[in-house]
């Protein structure tokens, strides 16, 4: 059998996945995930696994397979990743976002960190273990899913609702946006393990008024009413709520960097984290950001309706507070409806799986310290948690200290350092031996 280095293979697999251009803009007009899913299924079948392919809607395709473990009596572990990516405008990028270019020690492309890198690492590690006959200690279920970037309705959510038996016995899960490093100094790096994430409340706000000619005086203008409400919401500052996960994270960060937490000014504490402050800062409070406006159909016609889209996120345990505050800010003159709604998550940073993560990181980086953190966004963990699983973000990457990792997510010039990708393969392989 030809010897294949799983670290090098992960790079090639990730390049291939980037080139499928499985863009999900939320409208369903793209070509979907089918080509990428068929590629993944082929790679799994090539090493003797039996992948199942599911198409929840035209070209919205997911792949699931089970890897037999040494002790089939133990609960299983789910490793899940999404195959869709957000759009990218090529003219804004240094390299074509769908060419999978390798340059300056990194692999460039849309999805390189969100989250085709973890998909590739998982594939390469499992393929290597199958080729060499190394069974994991317990069953693994691998799920490569559609539609995460639009809320998972055609991917993880569909699988949980229509094919729950695929995940029978799984009590824990790992996926994206965790396990990456935050450099403290040459001898210490914090690796952020995601143990919590905010809930999602995407809304449409609608204002009604009296339609009429644009040249007339109109004190019942739907556009004006909507814009006033949107401006209030966009300028509103929600109060700080420090959850157990965020408190534990900030305690660890304060200890590592040698600064005192200021309970009276937590945003100032978070600001000391540099680029990571954008991710962590949003976990101190509920948020609601207006993102889209829609009104009118002709320059000289005052419309009778105007609407706005809002991306709302609430902290675990503060859902009711968020809703009350939103209604108070908006007032009674707007209709508010949810276009997508999903739960917040939080689990404890303890147990054998957490020990396995920390041990695998430490084995590959003597300066590693695993710490819990909350993700300001959301992942498919929300869907899989409904099957009773404890869900973690663990996609291990040792990052250069100067890389703006938070800026890679949905940003221009998204890229993953090659050495970070290879590090993740080694850590993931060790983790599977210990999990």
C-alpha positions in Angstrom: 0.0 0.0 0.0 1.2 3.5 -0.9 2.3 5.4 2.2 0.3 8.7 2.6 1.3 11.4 5.1 -2.1 12.5 6.6 -0.7 15.9 7.3 0.0 16.5 3.6 -3.2 14.9 2.6 -5.2 17.3 4.8 -3.8 20.2 2.8 -4.8 18.6 -0.5 -8.2 17.6 0.7 -8.8 21.2 1.9 -7.7 22.6 -1.4 -10.1 20.3 -3.3 -13.0 21.2 -1.0 -12.3 24.9 -1.5 -12.5 24.4 -5.3 -16.0 23.0 -5.2 -17.3 26.6 -4.5 -20.2 25.3 -2.4 -21.5 28.8 -1.7 -24.6 29.2 0.4 -26.0 32.8 0.3 -29.2 31.8 2.0 -31.4 32.0 -1.1 -30.9 28.5 -2.4 -29.8 29.8 -5.8 -26.3 28.4 -5.7 -25.2 25.0 -6.8 -25.3 23.7 -3.3 -23.1 21.1 -1.5 -23.7 18.1 -3.7 -20.4 18.0 -5.5 -18.4 18.4 -2.3 -20.6 15.8 -0.5 -20.0 13.3 -3.3 -16.3 13.9 -3.1 -16.3 13.3 0.6 -18.4 10.2 0.3 -15.9 8.9 -2.3 -13.0 9.5 0.0 -14.7 7.7 2.8 -15.7 4.7 0.7 -12.2 4.5 -0.7 -10.9 3.3 2.7 -13.7 0.8 3.4 -16.3 3.0 5.1 -20.0 3.0 4.1 -21.1 6.6 3.8 -24.8 7.5 3.4 -25.7 10.5 1.2 -28.8 12.5 2.0 -30.3 15.2 -0.1 -32.9 17.2 1.9 -33.6 19.5 -1.1 -32.1 19.9 -4.6 -28.3 19.8 -4.2 -28.5 20.4 -0.4 -26.5 17.3 0.4 -25.0 15.8 3.5 -22.9 12.7 4.2 -22.9 10.5 7.3 -20.9 7.4 8.2 -19.9 5.4 11.3 -16.4 4.2 12.2 -16.4 1.1 14.3 -14.6 1.5 17.6 -12.7 -1.0 19.8 -15.4 -0.9 22.5 -18.8 -0.8 20.9 -20.5 -0.8 24.3 -19.2 2.7 25.0 -21.2 5.8 23.9 -20.2 7.2 20.5 -18.5 10.5 19.6 -19.9 12.7 16.8 -17.5 14.7 14.6 -19.5 17.1 12.5 -18.5 19.7 9.9 -20.3 21.8 7.3 -19.5 21.7 3.6 -21.1 25.1 2.7 -19.3 28.4 2.6 -20.4 32.0 2.5 -20.0 34.1 -0.7 -16.8 35.8 -1.7 -16.1 38.6 -4.2 -12.9 37.6 -6.1 -11.9 41.1 -7.0 -11.5 41.9 -3.3 -9.1 39.0 -2.7 -5.3 38.7 -3.1 -5.9 35.2 -4.6 -9.0 33.7 -6.2 -11.1 32.6 -3.2 -12.0 29.4 -5.0 -8.7 28.4 -6.4 -7.2 26.9 -3.3 -3.9 28.7 -3.7 -0.9 27.9 -1.5 1.2 31.0 -0.9 3.2 32.6 1.9 3.0 29.4 4.0 -0.8 29.3 4.0 -3.7 27.8 2.1 -6.0 30.6 0.8 -9.7 30.4 0.0 -13.2 30.7 1.1 -13.8 28.1 3.8 -10.2 27.6 4.6 -11.0 28.2 8.3 -14.8 28.1 8.2 -14.7 25.1 8.2 -13.2 23.1 5.3 -10.0 22.9 7.3 -11.6 20.8 10.0 -13.5 18.7 7.4 -10.1 18.0 5.7 -8.4 17.2 9.0 -11.1 14.8 10.0 -11.1 13.1 6.6 -7.3 12.7 6.5 -7.0 11.4 10.1 -9.9 8.9 9.6 -8.6 7.8 6.2 -5.1 7.2 7.8 -6.6 5.2 10.6 -8.6 3.0 8.3 -5.6 2.4 6.0 -3.4 1.4 9.0 -6.1 -0.5 10.9 -6.1 1.7 14.0 -9.6 1.6 15.5 -10.6 4.5 17.8 -11.5 3.5 21.4 -15.2 4.0 20.7 -17.5 4.4 17.7 -17.2 7.6 15.7 -20.0 9.1 13.7 -18.8 11.5 11.0 -21.3 14.0 9.6 -20.4 16.4 6.7 -23.5 18.5 6.4 -25.2 21.2 4.3 -26.5 24.6 5.1 -24.8 25.6 8.3 -24.2 29.1 7.0 -27.9 29.7 6.7 -29.0 28.1 10.0 -28.7 24.4 9.2 -32.3 23.8 8.1 -31.3 21.7 5.2 -28.4 20.1 6.9 -28.0 19.2 10.6 -31.5 20.2 11.6 -32.9 18.0 8.8 -30.8 15.0 9.8 -31.8 15.3 13.4 -35.5 15.5 12.5 -35.5 12.8 9.8 -32.5 10.5 10.5 -31.9 10.6 14.2 -31.0 6.8 14.3 -27.7 7.7 12.5 -26.5 9.2 15.7 -27.7 6.6 18.1 -25.4 6.2 21.1 -23.6 9.4 20.6 -23.4 11.4 23.8 -20.7 14.0 22.9 -19.7 15.9 19.8 -16.9 18.1 18.5 -16.9 20.6 15.6 -15.7 24.1 14.6 -14.5 27.3 16.2 -12.6 25.9 19.1 -9.2 24.5 19.9 -7.3 27.5 18.3 -4.4 29.2 20.1 -4.1 32.6 21.6 -0.4 33.4 22.2 0.6 34.8 25.6 4.3 34.6 25.2 6.9 32.2 23.6 6.2 29.6 26.4 2.5 29.8 26.8 -0.5 29.6 24.5 -4.1 29.4 25.5 -6.2 27.1 23.4 -9.8 28.1 23.4 -12.3 25.2 23.7 -15.8 26.2 22.9 -18.2 25.1 25.6 -21.0 27.7 25.0 -22.6 29.7 22.2 -25.2 32.4 22.0 -28.7 31.7 20.7 -29.8 33.0 17.3 -32.9 35.1 16.7 -33.0 36.4 13.1 -35.9 38.8 12.8 -37.9 40.8 10.2 -39.2 44.1 11.5 -42.1 45.6 9.5 -43.5 49.1 9.8 -46.8 50.1 8.2 -48.0 53.6 7.2 -50.1 55.4 4.7 -49.0 55.1 1.1 -49.0 58.3 -1.1 -47.3 60.6 -3.5 -43.7 61.5 -2.7 -44.4 65.2 -3.1 -47.0 65.4 -0.4 -46.6 65.9 3.4 -47.0 62.5 5.1 -46.8 62.1 8.9 -47.6 58.4 8.7 -44.5 57.3 6.6 -43.6 53.6 7.0 -40.0 54.3 5.9 -39.5 57.0 8.6 -41.1 54.8 11.3 -38.9 51.9 10.4 -35.7 53.9 10.2 -36.3 55.5 13.6 -36.8 52.1 15.2 -33.7 50.6 13.4 -31.6 53.6 14.5 -32.7 53.1 18.1 -31.9 49.4 17.9 -28.6 49.9 16.2 -27.5 52.4 18.8 -28.7 50.5 21.8 -26.2 49.1 24.2 -27.4 46.0 26.0 -26.2 45.5 29.6 -23.2 43.3 30.5 -24.0 39.8 31.7 -21.0 37.6 32.7 -21.9 33.9 32.3 -20.1 31.1 34.0 -18.1 30.3 30.8 -17.1 33.8 30.1 -16.1 34.3 33.8 -13.9 31.2 33.6 -12.3 32.3 30.4 -11.6 35.8 31.6 -10.1 34.4 34.9 -7.8 32.2 32.8 -6.8 35.1 30.5 -6.2 37.4 33.4 -4.0 34.9 35.1 -2.1 34.2 31.9 -1.5 37.8 30.9 -1.1 39.1 34.4 -3.9 41.7 34.5 -6.7 42.2 36.9 -10.3 41.8 35.9 -12.3 45.0 36.4 -15.9 43.9 37.3 -17.1 47.4 36.7 -15.6 47.6 33.2 -15.5 44.2 31.6 -15.3 45.6 28.0 -12.0 47.3 28.9 -10.7 43.9 30.2 -11.7 42.2 26.9 -10.2 45.0 24.8 -6.7 43.9 26.1 -7.1 40.7 24.0 -6.4 42.5 20.7 -8.0 41.0 17.6 -9.8 38.3 19.6 -11.7 41.0 21.4 -14.2 41.1 18.6 -15.3 37.5 19.3 -15.1 37.6 23.0 -16.5 41.1 23.4 -19.8 40.0 21.9 -20.1 37.3 24.6 -20.5 39.9 27.4 -24.0 41.0 26.3 -27.0 40.2 24.1 -26.8 41.8 20.7 -29.1 42.9 17.9 -27.6 44.3 14.7 -29.7 45.6 11.7 -28.3 44.0 8.5 -30.8 44.7 5.7 -33.4 47.2 4.6 -36.3 46.9 2.1 -38.8 49.6 1.2 -40.5 51.2 -1.8 -40.7 50.5 -5.5 -40.5 54.0 -7.1 -38.7 57.2 -6.3 -41.9 59.4 -6.0 -44.1 56.9 -4.2 -44.3 56.6 -0.4 -44.7 52.9 0.3 -47.3 51.6 2.8 -44.8 49.1 4.2 -41.1 49.0 5.0 -39.0 46.2 6.6 -35.6 45.5 8.0 -33.7 42.3 8.9 -31.9 42.0 12.2 -29.4 39.5 13.5 -30.2 39.0 17.1 -28.1 36.9 19.5 -28.8 36.1 23.2 -26.6 34.7 25.9 -27.4 31.3 27.6 -29.9 32.0 30.4 -30.8 35.5 29.2 -33.2 34.8 26.4 -36.2 36.4 28.2 -34.2 39.5 29.1 -33.2 39.9 25.4 -36.8 39.7 24.2 -38.1 42.2 26.8 -35.4 44.6 25.9 -35.9 44.3 22.2 -39.6 45.1 22.5 -38.9 48.1 24.8 -36.4 49.5 22.3 -38.6 49.0 19.2 -41.8 50.2 20.7 -45.4 49.1 19.8 -45.5 50.4 16.2 -43.5 47.6 14.5 -44.4 44.0 13.8 -41.6 41.7 14.8 -41.3 38.1 13.4 -38.6 35.5 13.6 -37.2 34.2 10.3 -34.8 31.8 12.1 -34.6 31.0 15.8 -32.3 28.6 17.7 -31.2 27.9 21.2 -28.2 29.0 23.2 -25.9 26.3 24.6 -23.6 25.9 27.5 -21.8 22.9 29.0 -19.2 22.4 31.7 -15.5 22.4 31.0 -14.8 19.1 32.6 -14.9 15.4 32.0 -12.9 12.8 30.1 -13.4 14.4 26.7 -12.1 17.7 27.9 -9.1 15.9 29.4 -8.5 14.2 26.1 -8.5 17.6 24.3 -6.1 19.2 26.8 -3.8 16.2 26.7 -3.6 16.0 22.9 -2.8 19.7 22.7 -0.2 19.5 25.4 1.5 16.5 23.7 2.0 18.6 20.5 2.6 21.9 22.2 4.4 21.9 25.6 3.2 25.5 26.1 -0.5 24.7 25.6 -3.2 25.5 28.2 -6.8 24.6 27.3 -9.4 27.1 28.5 -13.2 27.3 28.0 -14.8 30.1 26.0 -18.2 31.1 24.5 -18.7 31.6 20.8 -20.6 34.7 19.9 -22.1 33.0 16.8 -23.8 29.7 16.4 -23.0 26.3 14.9 -24.7 23.0 14.0 -24.1 22.0 17.6 -27.5 23.5 18.4 -29.2 20.9 16.3 -27.2 17.9 17.6 -27.6 19.0 21.2 -31.3 18.2 20.8 -30.3 14.5 20.7 -28.8 14.8 24.2 -25.2 15.4 23.2 -22.7 17.6 25.0 -21.2 19.7 22.2 -17.8 21.3 22.0 -15.9 23.4 19.5 -12.6 21.6 19.0 -10.9 22.2 15.6 -7.3 22.4 16.8 -4.9 25.0 15.2 -1.7 26.4 16.6 -1.8 29.9 15.1 0.9 32.5 14.4 0.7 35.3 17.1 0.1 38.0 14.5 -2.7 36.3 12.6 -6.1 38.0 12.9 -7.9 34.7 13.2 -11.3 36.3 14.0 -11.0 38.3 10.8 -10.7 35.1 8.8 -14.3 34.1 9.4 -16.4 35.4 6.5 -13.6 37.9 5.8 -11.5 38.8 2.7 -8.3 36.8 2.2 -9.5 33.9 4.5 -6.5 31.5 4.9 -5.1 28.8 7.1 -1.4 28.4 7.8 -0.1 25.1 6.5 1.7 24.4 9.7 -1.5 25.1 11.7 -3.4 22.6 9.5 -0.8 19.9 10.0 -0.7 20.6 13.7 -4.4 20.0 13.8 -4.1 16.7 12.1 -1.5 15.5 14.7 -3.6 16.8 17.6 -6.9 15.3 16.3 -5.2 11.9 15.8 -3.9 11.9 19.4 -7.3 13.0 20.7 -9.1 10.1 19.0 -6.7 7.7 20.7 -7.6 9.2 24.1 -11.3 10.0 23.7 
